[in-house]
């Protein structure tokens, strides 16, 4: 089950509190301001800064 639009609307980057967006593959959430990718595992967004990966 993909993330609901309502959940995406309320989620924010835990580092800068900025907007995040869903990746095209719907496997992560991206914060363009911080340049971080937060993974989605088993339809659950992992919103921990230490779990985020830098965008290349």
Backbone as CSV, one residue per row, in Angstrom:
resi,resn,N_x,N_y,N_z,CA_x,CA_y,CA_z,C_x,C_y,C_z
1,UNK,0.844,-1.179,0.000,0.000,0.000,0.000,0.888,1.241,0.000
2,UNK,0.780,2.080,-0.995,1.610,3.289,-1.065,1.226,4.294,0.021
3,UNK,2.126,5.240,0.247,1.848,6.284,1.231,0.666,7.131,0.784
4,UNK,-0.174,7.489,1.737,-1.336,8.311,1.391,-0.904,9.754,1.168
5,UNK,-1.667,10.466,0.382,-1.401,11.874,0.107,-1.466,12.685,1.397
6,UNK,-2.392,12.332,2.306,-2.514,13.056,3.570,-1.252,12.922,4.414
7,UNK,-0.658,11.732,4.438,0.573,11.530,5.193,1.718,12.324,4.567
8,UNK,1.821,12.293,3.265,2.875,13.057,2.576,2.742,14.551,2.836
9,UNK,1.511,15.038,2.955,1.286,16.464,3.185,1.736,16.914,4.569
10,UNK,1.721,16.019,5.560,2.088,16.436,6.917,3.533,16.101,7.277
11,UNK,4.171,15.211,6.524,5.557,14.864,6.831,6.493,16.003,6.448
12,UNK,7.535,16.184,7.254,8.554,17.199,6.983,9.918,16.585,7.276
13,UNK,10.940,17.159,6.698,12.301,16.704,6.935,12.624,16.873,8.423
14,UNK,13.090,15.826,9.085,13.402,15.949,10.512,14.630,16.823,10.783
15,UNK,15.451,17.047,9.788,16.656,17.851,9.991,16.372,19.346,9.867
16,UNK,15.722,19.763,8.771,15.507,21.198,8.526,14.036,21.606,8.628
17,UNK,13.139,20.634,8.789,11.691,20.864,8.851,11.120,21.358,7.531
18,UNK,11.879,21.160,6.440,11.435,21.574,5.115,10.556,20.537,4.449
19,UNK,10.115,20.874,3.242,9.256,19.976,2.461,10.032,18.772,1.965
20,UNK,9.336,17.654,1.888,9.903,16.440,1.309,9.004,16.002,0.171
21,UNK,9.582,15.243,-0.750,8.798,14.740,-1.875,9.120,13.273,-2.098
22,UNK,8.170,12.584,-2.660,8.302,11.161,-2.956,9.178,10.969,-4.185
23,UNK,10.059,9.982,-4.146,10.894,9.688,-5.308,10.027,9.111,-6.428
24,UNK,10.545,9.118,-7.632,9.782,8.597,-8.767,9.502,7.105,-8.631
25,UNK,10.399,6.382,-7.975,10.195,4.943,-7.746,9.343,4.674,-6.509
26,UNK,8.983,5.740,-5.771,8.203,5.651,-4.540,8.884,4.773,-3.497
27,UNK,10.227,4.833,-3.459,10.978,4.038,-2.482,11.683,4.907,-1.449
28,UNK,11.385,6.202,-1.480,12.010,7.097,-0.524,11.423,8.492,-0.588
29,UNK,11.792,9.295,0.400,11.369,10.683,0.476,12.606,11.563,0.403
30,UNK,12.549,12.607,-0.391,13.705,13.458,-0.648,13.486,14.851,-0.065
31,UNK,14.521,15.348,0.615,14.556,16.742,1.032,15.601,17.419,0.165
32,UNK,15.160,18.284,-0.742,16.085,18.977,-1.639,16.947,19.985,-0.881
33,UNK,16.404,20.590,0.149,17.148,21.592,0.917,18.354,20.960,1.620
34,UNK,18.166,19.810,2.260,19.257,19.126,2.973,20.051,18.198,2.055
35,UNK,19.439,17.803,0.931,20.088,16.849,0.044,20.111,15.449,0.618
36,UNK,19.020,15.078,1.312,18.940,13.769,1.949,17.773,12.956,1.391
37,UNK,17.975,11.643,1.373,16.945,10.691,0.963,16.603,9.827,2.164
38,UNK,15.343,9.858,2.563,14.855,9.021,3.657,14.181,7.795,3.035
39,UNK,14.640,6.594,3.376,14.082,5.394,2.737,12.673,5.067,3.220
40,UNK,11.957,4.322,2.402,10.657,3.766,2.777,10.834,2.250,2.763
41,UNK,10.584,1.630,3.896,10.705,0.172,4.012,9.378,-0.403,4.479
42,UNK,8.888,-1.400,3.774,7.599,-2.030,4.099,6.498,-0.987,4.256
43,UNK,6.475,-0.010,3.339,5.484,1.065,3.299,5.555,2.006,4.511
44,UNK,6.683,2.008,5.226,6.873,2.889,6.385,8.047,3.813,6.104
45,UNK,7.820,5.132,6.121,8.939,6.051,5.918,9.854,6.061,7.146
46,UNK,11.137,5.894,6.917,12.125,5.890,7.998,12.666,7.323,8.095
47,UNK,12.103,8.092,9.007,12.401,9.518,9.108,13.443,9.798,10.190
48,UNK,14.496,9.018,10.201,15.603,9.215,11.136,16.775,9.808,10.370
49,UNK,17.353,10.876,10.905,18.463,11.543,10.217,19.622,10.580,9.995
50,UNK,19.902,9.729,10.967,21.015,8.788,10.830,20.763,7.681,9.806
51,UNK,19.512,7.495,9.403,19.167,6.510,8.378,19.144,7.125,6.969
52,UNK,19.137,8.450,6.898,19.062,9.144,5.607,20.363,8.975,4.825
53,UNK,20.219,8.991,3.512,21.371,8.869,2.621,21.530,10.167,1.826
54,UNK,22.768,10.634,1.660,22.963,11.837,0.848,22.570,11.580,-0.605
55,UNK,21.968,12.572,-1.227,21.623,12.480,-2.630,22.887,12.793,-3.435
56,UNK,23.157,11.975,-4.428,24.375,12.165,-5.224,24.120,13.036,-6.410
